[in-house]
Amino acid sequence: MDLVLDANVLFAALIKDNVTAELMFKDTIHLFAPEYLLDEFAEHKEEIIDKTDRKREDFDRFIEILKKRITFHPYDDFSKCLDTALRITPDPDDAEYIALALSIKADIWSNDRSLKIIKELKVYSTRDIINILHEFDKGGNDH
């Protein structure tokens, strides 16, 4: 399952060591994100650390692990799809995630319910992914 990771999902994994973080390390999930997401981490690092139980060293280590787990794409990789993304998204702030998903033919992992109206690609919430993996583990179809 190829998924472009929305910032809200990644921030949830960073703030709490929870099921979201566990899902990010499933072998059946391949994660992608716009490269600028790394800049957002740097910009909000202190705020995230303040909201978490992690020590600064643990936080930095987790970020380094995520950098190896997520394939980050520079803007040039998906800029050709940005006009389409802006046309189909309910929120222009999400356009780069959508453009990346269109560019690499992946789906989106986001807990932003407004993105579910996009018809051109699938948008999965964390709950959706849990359900899909549960069905897969029971012998259901791979998505």
PLY file of the C-alpha trace (Angstrom):
ply
format ascii 1.0
element vertex 143
property float x
property float y
property float z
element edge 142
property int vertex1
property int vertex2
end_header
0.00 0.00 0.00
1.61 3.25 -1.19
0.54 6.26 0.87
1.42 9.93 0.88
1.59 10.90 4.51
-0.21 14.09 5.55
1.42 16.27 8.20
-1.43 15.71 10.67
-0.73 11.97 10.75
2.98 12.45 11.17
2.53 14.99 13.96
0.18 12.56 15.72
2.86 9.87 15.58
5.47 12.26 16.92
3.38 13.62 19.76
2.20 10.26 21.07
3.93 6.92 20.70
0.73 5.23 19.56
-0.88 3.07 16.94
-0.15 5.68 14.24
3.56 5.31 14.86
3.21 1.51 14.79
1.38 1.62 11.46
4.20 3.66 9.94
6.52 0.69 10.40
4.31 -1.97 8.82
6.08 -3.67 5.91
2.92 -3.55 3.80
2.84 0.26 3.95
5.21 2.37 1.84
5.26 6.01 2.88
5.95 9.14 0.85
5.85 12.85 1.67
6.80 16.20 0.19
10.32 17.16 1.23
9.13 20.43 2.76
7.50 18.40 5.54
10.98 18.13 7.06
11.07 21.93 7.26
7.73 21.87 9.09
9.25 19.49 11.66
12.15 21.83 12.22
9.82 24.81 12.51
7.53 23.12 15.06
10.10 20.96 16.85
9.92 22.73 20.22
6.12 22.79 20.15
6.00 19.06 19.39
8.54 18.22 22.10
6.50 20.25 24.61
3.40 18.16 23.77
5.13 14.80 24.02
6.58 12.60 26.71
9.69 12.08 24.58
13.07 13.39 25.58
14.77 15.62 23.02
17.25 12.86 22.14
14.43 10.34 21.62
12.57 12.82 19.45
15.66 13.42 17.28
16.26 9.68 16.99
12.63 9.09 15.98
12.92 11.77 13.28
16.06 10.10 11.91
14.28 6.74 11.78
11.31 8.32 10.00
13.64 9.89 7.45
14.74 6.37 6.54
11.19 5.01 6.52
9.56 7.77 4.45
10.58 8.60 0.90
10.69 12.38 0.69
10.13 14.00 -2.69
11.35 17.45 -3.72
8.84 19.89 -5.18
10.10 19.31 -8.74
8.96 15.67 -8.54
5.29 16.62 -8.29
5.00 20.26 -9.40
3.49 19.19 -12.74
0.43 17.89 -10.86
-0.05 20.95 -8.66
-2.65 22.65 -10.89
-4.79 19.51 -10.88
-4.34 19.15 -7.12
-5.44 22.74 -6.52
-8.51 22.15 -8.66
-9.66 19.00 -6.79
-8.73 19.75 -3.19
-11.13 21.32 -0.70
-8.11 22.82 1.11
-5.28 24.50 -0.85
-2.93 23.79 2.10
-3.13 20.10 1.15
-2.42 20.63 -2.56
1.20 19.48 -2.42
0.26 16.20 -0.74
-2.39 15.60 -3.38
-0.03 16.58 -6.20
2.56 14.12 -4.90
-0.06 11.36 -4.65
-1.21 12.02 -8.22
2.38 12.14 -9.44
3.45 8.81 -7.95
0.02 7.14 -8.23
-0.38 6.67 -4.49
-3.22 7.22 -2.06
-3.32 9.67 0.85
-3.12 8.94 4.57
-4.82 11.84 6.32
-7.21 12.32 9.20
-8.62 15.41 7.49
-12.20 14.36 6.71
-12.66 17.11 4.12
-10.19 15.33 1.81
-12.54 12.33 1.53
-14.53 14.19 -1.15
-11.64 13.88 -3.62
-12.70 11.41 -6.30
-9.38 11.18 -8.15
-7.62 9.25 -5.39
-8.37 7.42 -2.18
-7.93 9.12 1.16
-7.54 6.85 4.17
-7.78 7.83 7.82
-5.74 6.04 10.45
-8.89 4.10 11.38
-9.36 3.07 7.72
-5.81 1.74 7.56
-6.23 -0.20 10.79
-9.38 -1.80 9.35
-7.71 -2.62 6.03
-4.71 -4.22 7.72
-7.02 -6.16 10.03
-8.91 -7.55 7.02
-5.63 -8.30 5.26
-4.34 -10.17 8.32
-7.55 -12.21 8.35
-6.88 -13.25 4.77
-8.79 -10.53 2.94
-7.72 -8.76 -0.21
-4.65 -6.57 -0.34
-5.38 -2.90 -1.09
0 1
1 2
2 3
3 4
4 5
5 6
6 7
7 8
8 9
9 10
10 11
11 12
12 13
13 14
14 15
15 16
16 17
17 18
18 19
19 20
20 21
21 22
22 23
23 24
24 25
25 26
26 27
27 28
28 29
29 30
30 31
31 32
32 33
33 34
34 35
35 36
36 37
37 38
38 39
39 40
40 41
41 42
42 43
43 44
44 45
45 46
46 47
47 48
48 49
49 50
50 51
51 52
52 53
53 54
54 55
55 56
56 57
57 58
58 59
59 60
60 61
61 62
62 63
63 64
64 65
65 66
66 67
67 68
68 69
69 70
70 71
71 72
72 73
73 74
74 75
75 76
76 77
77 78
78 79
79 80
80 81
81 82
82 83
83 84
84 85
85 86
86 87
87 88
88 89
89 90
90 91
91 92
92 93
93 94
94 95
95 96
96 97
97 98
98 99
99 100
100 101
101 102
102 103
103 104
104 105
105 106
106 107
107 108
108 109
109 110
110 111
111 112
112 113
113 114
114 115
115 116
116 117
117 118
118 119
119 120
120 121
121 122
122 123
123 124
124 125
125 126
126 127
127 128
128 129
129 130
130 131
131 132
132 133
133 134
134 135
135 136
136 137
137 138
138 139
139 140
140 141
141 142
